[in-house]
Amino acid sequence: MSQEAALQILDYLLSDSGRFLREPLLNEIVETIDALGITAASVLSLVTNRIIRAPPEKPDKTRV
């Protein structure tokens, strides 16, 4: 993807016309970052031989 195309997509997403895409896209990004954080904490728990507790929730494998 060219830089010009990427800038056009970004401009559209930030415009009023792109509002219907912006909210779901932001939700997906936040949920993916959350799943990656849970995965990282789980790995840290394994590496430290459970000295650091694993998070109570399990990461969403489809997102990771």
C-alpha positions in Angstrom: 0.0 0.0 0.0 1.4 3.4 -0.9 1.7 6.1 1.6 -0.8 8.2 -0.3 -3.4 5.4 -0.1 -2.8 5.0 3.6 -3.2 8.7 4.2 -6.5 8.7 2.3 -7.8 5.8 4.4 -6.7 7.6 7.6 -8.4 10.8 6.4 -11.6 9.0 5.7 -11.6 7.2 9.1 -11.1 10.5 10.9 -13.8 12.3 8.9 -17.5 12.3 9.8 -18.2 9.8 7.0 -15.9 7.3 8.6 -17.5 7.4 12.0 -19.4 4.2 11.4 -16.1 2.3 10.9 -14.1 4.1 13.5 -15.8 2.9 16.6 -15.8 -0.8 15.8 -12.2 -0.6 14.6 -11.2 1.0 17.8 -13.0 -1.6 19.8 -11.2 -4.4 17.9 -7.8 -2.7 18.5 -8.5 -2.3 22.2 -9.7 -5.9 22.6 -6.7 -7.2 20.6 -4.2 -5.2 22.8 -6.0 -6.5 25.9 -5.6 -10.1 24.7 -1.9 -9.6 23.9 -1.4 -8.2 27.4 -3.1 -11.2 29.0 -0.9 -13.5 26.8 2.2 -11.6 27.9 1.3 -11.9 31.5 0.6 -15.6 31.1 4.0 -16.1 29.5 5.7 -14.1 32.2 4.0 -16.3 34.8 5.3 -19.5 33.1 8.9 -18.1 32.7 9.1 -17.2 36.4 7.8 -20.7 37.3 4.6 -19.1 38.6 6.3 -16.8 41.0 4.3 -14.1 39.2 0.7 -15.2 39.2 -1.0 -15.8 35.9 -3.9 -13.5 35.1 -7.3 -15.0 36.1 -8.7 -14.6 32.6 -7.5 -16.5 29.5 -6.5 -14.7 26.4 -8.7 -14.9 23.3 -6.7 -17.2 21.0 -8.4 -16.0 17.9 -7.3 -12.4 18.5 -3.7 -13.4 19.5 
